[in-house]
Amino acid sequence: MNFTGKVALITGASSGIGAATAETLAKYGANVAIVGRNPENLKETEKKCKAANADIICLSIVADVTTDAERIVNEVIGKFQRLDILVNNAGILAAGGLMDIDIEQFDNVLNTNVRAVFTLSKLSVPYLINTQGNIVNVSSVAGLRSFPGALSYGVSKAALDQFTKNLSLELAKQNVRVNSVNPGVVITEIHKRGGGMSEKEYADYLERCKDTHAMGRVGNVFEVAETIAFLASSKASFITGALVPVDGGKHAMCPR
């Protein structure tokens, strides 16, 4: 894959899948605009991008996707005068069923996981039409299957999947592709940070995941990042509206 001369905007790039995606696209030659709320972590991502490919330009934007979407897109266009790839990766996980959570949690998760994607996509699409670019949304197996104990998260990811499919139809005539990756359990900080798991609880959870993923293991962030890169590349030129599970077969299982 070759992204030389392309510009990719990746949200949630200060850690996890977003950071790995930025590094992967940089490796393949893309100039990357990385967005995150943690300045120190964002600097670390920038270092890894430059280490992967010293010839690329990396623009770091410390911002919150729920409030700063217009500034984010303006900074990218101001720096590069173009946008080829939008990776809507920023997202949060929150635990609890209907009777455990309040409306504030529900609104916060939907604002980050869905509303921010809507806003960033709307602002980016005119530039993507100009470059015949594309969008890759980072959803979850929780958008494809239902799991107890994470109502807000599951609803948000199901909504994101429907957004992906609807927008792909809307933009197909402009040759702008829109796809989604739907990861299973991938080792990041999201379960501890958003799900409230302790180190021991997380370790026990990963052990249980050996039985809930057909391949008998959880994933790593670069397995997801390489799939994002493929979907964003010319090799996927006839793929749009796809929800691609990167989950070791979890979506095909019915574990009890």
Secondary structure, DSSP 8 states (H G I E B T S, - for coil): ---TT-EEEESSTTSHHHHHHHHHHHHTT-EEEEEES-HHHHHHHHHHHHHH-TTS-EEEEE--TTT-HHHHHHHHHHHHS---EEEE-------B-TTT--HHHHHHHHIIIIIHHHHHHHHHHHHHHHHT-EEEEE--HHHHS--TTBHHHHHHHHHHHHHHHHHHHHHGGGT-EEEEEEE-SBSSSHHHHTS---HHHHHHHHHHHHHHSTTSS-B-HHHHHHHHHHHHSGGGTT--S-EEEESTTGGG----
